[in-house]
Amino acid sequence: MIIYNRTEYSELTDNQYKKEKRRLQVELLKLQEWVVGTNQRILILLEGRDAAGKGSTIKRFIENLMPKAAKIIELGVPNKKQEKNWFKTWEKRLPKPGTMTFLDRSWYSRAVIQPAMGYCTENQYRYFMKKVNAWERKLFNKGLILIKIYLSISKENQELRFHFRKNHELKYWKLSNNDWKAHKNWQLLTDYKEQMFERTSTELSPWVVINSDNKMIARLNAMRYVLSKIDYPGRKDLKPKKWSKESPIYNISVFNIQFNNLSLEQYELLSQLKGHE
């Protein structure tokens, strides 16, 4: 297991975050051009608890990529046929040559959320845990580039984001009773998560754990890690820039509301909220 929580981004202002995101997205486009030109297949899966920022992280990955060669897959609630043929269900969704595919949750739902919430049988869980490493090895042998990212969020911040969703005009629908049920079963999900890391993080296919208590930092770290693991032509130095100190004029946009000419204290408070955006 790889813990990838680089601290270089912790002091970025809102404006510096946007510049760094753009710099990494330029590199992602170079990576995609190499994928298309050489018929590579890249699969980036994101796992994590509800409200950890999986969807928003994927959004920043693809927002400037060529749509025809980038795909997002979110399986949703599997039907009975998909449940019984779990590996085949995901084999059908693997990227085609020349494509980058992003999974918002993956086959690893069977390792954590399904057994913890009673969505699969004990036999289905045990079978999955026994077979998944060998199955992934076959994918690698067929030329698939697979990166497994787990976005880690604290219990307190998950609850805070749930309340944000509940009271947000455009995001209230994202919050369900099952989300709160999973939140109450926090420790049970933690136990399954730790078993998943212990048994399915291999040298060939390690789990990459990124702290997502601040979504902006998590997005930058996720993009930077992916870029660092693939040797594509023209890759520039991925080390974060040494940002010069900006003038003491603090502006920030939070939940699509622009705040200008803030005091340092106001800016720091809103920055904390923006980390959950």
N, C-alpha and C positions, 0 to 999 in steps of 0.2 A: 504494500500500500504506500502511496506517495502523498504526503501532505504538502500541498502547494498553496501556501498563504504568504505570498510575497508582500513585504511591508512598504515597498517603494511608493505604492499608490495611496497610502493612508493619508497623506497630507495634501492631495490634489484639490485644487479649487474646482468649482463647477466648470469653468471655462477650460482649465487644464485637462479635466476628464474628457471633455468633448474632443479636444485636440488629440489626446492619446488614443481615444477610441477610433478616431478617423485614421490615425497612423496604423493601427493594427488592422483595420478593415481594408486598407490599401494592400497590406500583406496577404490578407485572406483572399482577396481577388487574384493576386498572383498565384496563390496556392490553387485556387479553383481553375485558373487557366491551365496550370500544369496537369491537374486532374483530367480536364477535358481533352487536352492535347495528347495525353498518354494513356487514356482509357483506364485511369486508376479508379478504385472504389474506396471511398472513405465513409465510415460510419461513426458518428459521434453520438453517444448516448448520454443522457443526463438523468440521473436519479436524485432523489431527495424528498424530504417531507413536503406536505402541502405548504404552499406559500414560500418555498425556499428560493424561487426565482428561476425555475427551469425554463418556462416559456419566454420570459423576458430576456433571459440570456441567449436563447436560440434566436430570438428576434434581432438582437444586436449582431449575432454572427452573420445572418443572411441578408440584412437590410440593404446591402449594396452588392450582393452577389448576383450572378446571372440566373434568373429564375428557372430557366429550363434545365439547369445542371445542379440545382439545389432543391432538396425536398425535405419537408417536415412531416413526421408521422406521429400521430397520437392515437393509439389503438382505442382508447375509451374502455367501456365495459365489454369484455369479451363475451361472445356467444358460446353456446355449449360446444359447438364443433371446434372453435378456437381453443377453448379450455382443455379439451381432450387431446388436441394435437399442438401443444404449446410451441415446440421447437419449429414445426412446419409452419405454424402461423407466422413466426418471425422470419423464417427463411424466405417466405413470399414477399417480405418487405425489405429485404436487403438491397443496397444500392446497385443499380446497373452500372456497367462501365461508363466512365466519364461523369460520374455523379457523386455529389456529397449529400449524405442523408443525415438528418438530425432526429433523434428519438426523444420525445417528451414522455418519459417513462419507457421501459423496455421489457425484455423477458425477465428482468430482475424483479418485476412486480411479484413474481412467484417466490422470491426469496425473502420478501419483507412484508409488503402491505397485504398480500393475499392470505398468507398463513396467520398473520396477526389479527386480521379482521374476519377470518373464517370464510374467505372467498374461494379457497381451494381445500382439498382434503389433505390429511397428513401424508398419505401415500404419494400424492402429486408433488407435494413439497419435497419429500425425501428423494423421489426420482429425479426431480430437477437438480437438486444440489449434488446428486451423484453423477449426473451426466453433463452438466453445463461446461465444465472445464474442457472436456474432450471435444464437445461440440464447437466451442470457440476455437480450439486448436485447428479443427478442420477448416474453419472460416479463414484463419490466418494462412493455412497451407494453400488455400485457393486464391490468395493474393489480396484479401480484404485488409484494409487498414482500419483497425478498431481502437477507439479511445473511449474509456469508461470514466465519466466524471460524476462525482457525488457532491452535491451542494449541501453543505451542513449549516443548519440554522438552530439557534437556541430555542428552548421552549418558550421563554418570555417574548422573544421577537416573533415567533410564530403566532402567539396569541395576539400580539399587537397588530400584526398584519391582518389577522382575521377580523379584528374590529375595524381596521381601515376599510376592508372590503365590504363589511356589513353596512357601513355608512357612506359608501362611495356610489354616486349616481350611476356610474358606468361599469362598476366592477362587483356590485352586490351579488350578481348571479354566480360568481365564482365560488361563493361560500355555501357549503351544504352541511346538512346534519352529520354526514359521514366524516367531514373534515373535523368537526368538534369531537366526534367519537374517537377518531384516530389521535387527536390531541390528548384526550383523557387516557388513552392507552400508550402514552409516551414511552414508558419504560419497556413495555412489551415490544414495541417497534424497535427500540434501541437494542434489545437483546437479539432480535432477528438480524438487525443491521450489522451488528458486530460479528455474528456468525457468518454473514455474507462476506464481509471483508476478510475474515480469517480463512475461509474455505475457497473463495473464488478470486482472490487477488493473487495472480500468479506472475512469475517473471515475464512471461510472454504477454499477459493481459492484466496489468495491475489496475487497481482502483486509484483514481486521483481525487483526493478529498480537498475541496475548496470551501473555506468559510464564506457563507453568504449572509451574515448578519448585516453587512452593507452590500446591497445588490450591485452598486456601481463598481466597487472594487472586485467583487466576484466575477463580473462580466469581463473586466480587463484581464484578470488572472486566467480565466478560462480560455479566452482567445489567445493570450500569450503562450499558455502551455501547449495548446494544439499546434500553433505555429512553430514552437521550438522542437517539436517531436518529429516533424516531417521535413526532409531535406529537399525543398523545391527550389528551382532556379531563381536567382535574383533576390534571395532572402536577405534582408538588411538586418543589422544588429537590433535585437529585440529588447535590449536593456532599456528600461525606462529613462527618458531624458532627465537631465538635471535641470529642473525648472527654476527659472529665476523668480525671485520674489516679486509678486505683482503689487501694484499700488494698493493702498489700503481703502479701496472702494469695493464693497462686497455686494455682488448681485447674484441671484440664484433663482432658478425656476423649479417649483415643487408642485407636482400634480397639475402641471400645465398653467400654473399661476406664477407670474413673474414678480419677484421682489427686488427692488433696486435701492442702492444707497443705504445698506443696512449697517448697523453697528456690528462689531466683531461677535458680540454675544448673540445677537439676533441671527447672524449668519451661521454660527456654530449650531444653534438650536435647529434651524431649518435644514442644515446639512444632515443632521441625524434623521430627520423625517425623510429626506430625499433618499437616504440609504435604503428605505423600505418601498420606494416607488416602483 
